[in-house]
């Protein structure tokens, strides 16, 4: 396993859509392993292949005890709305954004061997999945909202948020 470089906005690859994975082999497994290591090294909870310069439809996620690998993921159920918490992105290291997401989702995908899998997700895990799937479409959090904060101003954003409740 290796830590790979994470592309930083405005790198052009970040705005391009990923293509479907059609071959499930050792090279794919190595990329997924590298993605996990890179995500953890960077302190993230999710990483999409385009963020490391690979325009393939794959994401990895670590939330609490769950580690997900989603190859060719598609949302099949989308319910409810959530606006919190503020989202960050490894490709936009100085930015936090308020992004409207579904509260509950079902994602269908394939695993690293090409087998079909399905996950029902709520709350923060649903937010992570949606964020990473956006990367596969070339969409960043700054494309989804006008409410963007500099990370160093997070406290001011949270104070503003508490006044709105």
C-alpha positions as CSV (number, residue, x, y, z in Angstrom):
1,X,0.0,0.0,0.0
2,X,1.1,3.6,-0.7
3,X,0.0,7.1,0.2
4,X,-0.9,8.9,-3.1
5,X,-1.0,12.6,-3.8
6,X,-4.5,14.1,-3.4
7,X,-5.4,16.6,-6.1
8,X,-6.2,20.1,-4.9
9,X,-8.8,22.4,-6.5
10,X,-8.6,23.9,-9.1
11,X,-6.9,20.8,-10.7
12,X,-8.9,20.1,-13.9
13,X,-9.3,16.3,-13.1
14,X,-11.6,17.2,-10.2
15,X,-14.2,18.6,-12.6
16,X,-14.3,15.6,-14.9
17,X,-16.7,12.6,-14.5
18,X,-15.4,9.2,-13.7
19,X,-15.9,6.2,-15.9
20,X,-17.4,2.8,-14.9
21,X,-15.0,0.1,-13.7
22,X,-15.2,-2.9,-16.0
23,X,-12.2,-5.0,-14.9
24,X,-11.9,-6.3,-11.3
25,X,-8.3,-7.5,-10.8
26,X,-5.3,-7.1,-8.5
27,X,-4.4,-3.6,-9.9
28,X,-7.9,-2.4,-8.9
29,X,-7.4,-3.9,-5.4
30,X,-4.1,-2.1,-5.0
31,X,-5.7,1.2,-6.0
32,X,-8.5,0.6,-3.4
33,X,-5.9,-0.3,-0.8
34,X,-3.9,2.9,-1.6
35,X,-7.0,5.0,-1.4
36,X,-7.8,3.7,2.1
37,X,-4.2,4.4,3.2
38,X,-4.2,7.9,1.6
39,X,-7.6,8.8,3.1
40,X,-6.5,7.8,6.6
41,X,-3.1,9.5,6.3
42,X,-4.9,12.7,5.3
43,X,-7.3,12.4,8.1
44,X,-10.4,12.1,5.9
45,X,-13.5,9.9,6.1
46,X,-13.9,9.4,2.4
47,X,-11.9,9.5,-0.8
48,X,-12.9,9.2,-4.5
49,X,-10.6,7.9,-7.1
50,X,-10.7,11.2,-9.1
51,X,-9.1,12.9,-6.1
52,X,-6.0,10.9,-6.7
53,X,-6.1,11.4,-10.5
54,X,-7.8,8.2,-11.4
55,X,-11.1,8.8,-13.4
56,X,-12.7,5.5,-12.3
57,X,-16.0,5.2,-10.4
58,X,-14.6,4.1,-7.0
59,X,-14.8,5.5,-3.5
60,X,-13.6,4.4,-0.1
61,X,-15.2,5.5,3.2
62,X,-14.3,5.0,6.9
63,X,-17.0,6.0,9.4
64,X,-16.9,4.8,12.9
65,X,-16.3,1.0,12.6
66,X,-17.5,0.8,9.0
67,X,-15.1,0.7,6.0
68,X,-16.8,0.8,2.7
69,X,-15.5,0.3,-0.8
70,X,-18.0,1.3,-3.5
71,X,-17.2,0.5,-7.1
72,X,-19.7,1.9,-9.7
73,X,-22.0,3.2,-7.0
74,X,-25.5,4.5,-7.7
75,X,-28.1,6.0,-5.3
76,X,-31.4,4.1,-5.5
77,X,-33.2,5.6,-2.5
78,X,-33.1,9.3,-1.4
79,X,-35.2,10.6,1.5
80,X,-35.3,13.5,3.9
81,X,-33.0,16.5,4.1
82,X,-30.0,17.4,6.3
83,X,-28.0,20.6,6.3
84,X,-25.5,19.8,9.1
85,X,-22.7,19.4,9.7
86,X,-20.5,21.6,7.6
87,X,-18.6,19.6,5.0
88,X,-14.9,19.7,4.3
89,X,-13.0,18.1,1.5
90,X,-9.5,16.8,1.1
91,X,-9.3,18.5,-2.3
92,X,-10.4,21.8,-0.8
93,X,-8.3,21.8,2.4
94,X,-9.1,25.4,3.5
95,X,-12.9,25.3,2.9
96,X,-16.0,24.3,4.8
97,X,-19.4,24.4,3.2
98,X,-23.0,24.0,4.2
99,X,-24.4,21.5,1.7
100,X,-28.0,20.2,1.5
101,X,-28.0,16.4,1.4
102,X,-30.5,13.5,1.8
103,X,-30.9,12.2,5.3
104,X,-31.4,8.6,4.2
105,X,-30.0,6.8,1.1
106,X,-29.5,3.4,-0.3
107,X,-26.5,3.0,-2.5
108,X,-26.0,0.0,-4.8
109,X,-22.5,-0.8,-6.0
110,X,-20.0,-3.5,-6.6
111,X,-17.2,-4.6,-4.3
112,X,-13.6,-5.1,-5.3
113,X,-14.4,-8.4,-6.8
114,X,-17.3,-7.2,-8.9
115,X,-20.0,-8.6,-6.6
116,X,-23.2,-6.5,-6.2
117,X,-23.6,-4.9,-2.8
118,X,-26.1,-2.5,-1.2
119,X,-25.8,-0.2,1.8
120,X,-28.6,1.7,3.6
121,X,-27.1,4.8,5.1
122,X,-28.4,7.6,7.3
123,X,-27.1,10.8,8.9
124,X,-23.4,11.5,8.6
125,X,-22.6,8.3,6.7
126,X,-25.3,9.2,4.1
127,X,-23.6,12.6,3.8
128,X,-20.2,11.1,3.3
129,X,-21.5,8.7,0.6
130,X,-23.2,11.6,-1.3
131,X,-20.1,13.8,-1.1
132,X,-17.9,11.1,-2.5
133,X,-20.4,10.2,-5.3
134,X,-20.4,13.9,-6.3
135,X,-16.7,13.6,-6.9
136,X,-17.5,10.8,-9.4
137,X,-19.6,13.3,-11.4
138,X,-16.9,16.1,-11.2
139,X,-18.9,18.0,-8.6
140,X,-17.3,19.6,-5.5
141,X,-18.9,21.1,-2.4
142,X,-18.4,24.6,-3.8
143,X,-20.6,23.6,-6.7
144,X,-23.4,22.7,-4.4
145,X,-23.7,25.8,-2.2
146,X,-23.0,29.5,-1.9
147,X,-22.5,29.1,1.9
148,X,-18.7,28.6,2.0
149,X,-16.4,29.4,4.9
150,X,-12.6,29.4,5.3
151,X,-11.6,26.6,7.6
152,X,-9.9,29.1,10.0
153,X,-13.3,30.8,10.3
154,X,-15.1,27.6,11.4
155,X,-15.9,29.0,14.8
156,X,-17.6,32.0,13.3
157,X,-19.6,29.7,11.0
158,X,-20.7,27.5,14.0
159,X,-21.7,30.6,16.0
160,X,-23.8,31.8,13.0
161,X,-25.3,28.3,12.8
162,X,-26.3,28.3,16.5
163,X,-28.0,31.7,16.1
164,X,-30.1,30.3,13.3
165,X,-31.6,27.5,15.4
